[in-house]
Amino acid sequence: MHAETLKEYLHAQPFHRFVVRTVSGKDYTVDHPEAGWLTRGGRTFYINLPGGAGESVHILDTALIERIEPSKAPIPE
């Protein structure tokens, strides 16, 4: 279920930032369509974390994602 929702958010036109919350309560913001990607089977989601010059990546098991929702934070210019 989460893999399909992630695909919808990642491929939305226009793209809107979104937040992935894990069952442990951690939130991860995906602020660009190329900042998140799924494995082919949809079991693993990679997030390129903002602020790390593109070098920080977090790996999530999609089974451990509690919810996915639009980000309320403004997009930085």
C-alpha positions, 0 to 999 in steps of 0.5 A: 500500500505505501509503495503505491502511495509513494509512487503517486507522491513522487510522480505528482505533477506538479510535485509537492513536498511530502512527509514520511512518518515511520512507526518509530515516530521519525519524520522525513521530508521529501522535498524534490521528486529525485530525493526519494526512490523505491526499489523495483519491488517497492519494499525499500524507500531511499530518501536523500536527506536535505542539507547534506549536499546530497550525501546523506541517505536514509533507508526505510522498509516500506512496511515500517512507514506509518503514514505519508502526507503533504508537507505543510512547510513552505518550499525554500527559494 
